[in-house]
């Protein structure tokens, strides 16, 4: 296999993580909305945890993009 082809395949595989991140963020906010509709009084107390979950999930996307860019432009 050509090294250039291996780089492109590796970068493509690294970006598959972005699909999982999209699903994860959808689950986080979807479950928050469902919980807020069931118990509106608890929604403000839980919102900090929702933002923390969003930030950690988004960090996975940034790591995946960094790996993809490293594969494409550094190696």
N, C-alpha and C positions, 0 to 999 in steps of 0.2 A: 504494500500500500504506500502511496506517495505521502510524504510528510505533510504536504499542504492539505491533502484530503483528510488526513487524520486530525489536523487542527480544526478544520471546519466541522467535522463530525463531533469532535469533543466540545466545541463551542455550542453547537446545536443541542447536545445532550445537557450541557450546563444550563441552558435556558429553559429546559423542560420544568425546572423548579418553579418558574414563574406561573405556570398553570396551577400548581399546588398552592402557591401564595394567594392567587386570586380566589381559589376555593376557600382557603383559610380565612381570608378577610371577609368574604361573604358569610361564612359561618359565624364569625365573631359578631358582626353587626346585626345579622339576622336574628341570632339568639338574644342579643341585647334588646332589640325592638320587641321581640316576643315576650321577654321577661318584663320589660317596661310596661307593656300593655296589661300584663297580668297583675303587676304590683307597682303602680306609678310612684309610690312613696319611696321605694328602694332604688329607683332608677338613678338619682343623683349620686348615691353612695357607691354604686357599681360602675359608674362611668369612668372613673380613674383606672379601674382594672381593665376596662374595655380599651382605653387608649394605650395602656401598657401592652396588652395583647396585640393590638394593631401595630405598635412600634416594633415589637419583637418579630412579628410575622413579616413586616416590611423589611426588616434587616436581613432576613433570609433572601429576599428578592435582590437586595443590593449586593449581598455576597455572591449570589449566582451571576449577576451581571459583571461583577469584578472578575470572577473566574473566567467567564466567557471572553471578556476583553483581554485578559492576560493571555489566554490561549490564542486569540486572533492576532494580537499586535506585539507580544513580547517574545513568544517562543517561535 
